[in-house]
């Protein structure tokens, strides 16, 4: 690829670096979103939040706030289930 870029008068370009940068930015964006949601939940006095379609399914705590993410059920076939007693699981 860089041979062709050079022949066309373009400078060296790293596909690997480009993808690392994009992935790093996406992960940081998701982390910032989760932190903001947890902070808002804390300010509103709730004990947890349910989100969906963000990256991967997980049940975790963020700053003491229960964070339930059902993931992407279309591609990952993940979902959350709430039992009658209020327990949530993947």
C-alpha positions in Angstrom: 0.0 0.0 0.0 2.8 2.4 0.9 4.6 1.6 -2.3 1.6 2.8 -4.2 1.2 5.8 -2.0 4.8 6.7 -2.7 4.4 6.3 -6.5 1.4 8.6 -6.3 3.3 11.2 -4.3 1.8 10.6 -0.9 3.8 10.2 2.3 4.1 7.0 4.4 0.8 6.1 6.2 0.4 3.4 8.8 -2.8 1.4 8.6 -2.0 -0.2 12.0 -1.5 3.2 13.7 -4.7 4.5 12.2 -6.7 1.5 13.5 -5.1 1.7 17.0 -6.0 5.4 17.1 -9.6 4.8 16.1 -10.1 1.9 18.5 -8.5 3.9 21.4 -10.8 6.8 20.7 -13.9 4.6 20.5 -13.0 2.9 23.8 -12.3 6.3 25.5 -15.7 7.6 24.1 -17.5 4.6 25.6 -15.7 4.9 28.9 -16.6 8.6 29.1 -20.2 7.8 28.3 -20.4 5.2 31.1 -18.8 7.5 33.6 -21.2 10.3 32.7 -24.2 8.0 33.0 -23.0 6.7 36.4 -22.5 10.3 37.6 -26.0 11.3 36.5 -27.4 8.2 38.3 -25.6 9.2 41.5 -26.9 12.8 41.3 -30.4 11.5 40.8 -30.1 9.2 43.7 -30.7 5.9 41.9 -28.7 2.8 42.5 -28.3 1.6 39.0 -28.8 2.1 35.2 -29.6 -0.1 32.3 -28.1 0.7 28.9 -28.0 -1.1 25.7 -26.2 -1.4 22.4 -22.9 -0.2 23.8 -19.8 -2.3 22.9 -20.3 -5.5 24.9 -22.7 -6.9 27.4 -21.7 -6.6 31.0 -22.9 -6.1 34.5 -20.5 -4.0 36.6 -20.3 -1.2 39.1 -19.1 2.3 38.2 -18.4 4.5 41.2 -20.8 2.4 43.3 -23.6 2.5 40.7 -24.8 -0.8 39.2 -24.3 -0.6 35.5 -26.2 -3.1 33.3 -25.4 -3.1 29.6 -27.3 -5.6 27.5 -24.9 -5.2 24.6 -26.0 -5.6 21.0 -28.5 -8.4 20.9 -28.6 -8.5 17.1 -24.9 -9.2 16.6 -23.9 -10.6 20.0 -27.1 -12.4 20.9 -26.9 -10.9 24.4 -29.7 -9.7 26.6 -30.6 -8.9 30.2 -33.3 -10.7 32.2 -34.9 -9.2 35.3 -36.4 -11.8 37.6 -39.5 -11.1 39.7 -37.4 -10.6 42.8 -35.5 -7.8 41.0 -32.3 -9.6 40.2 -30.8 -8.9 36.8 -28.6 -11.3 34.9 -27.2 -11.7 31.4 
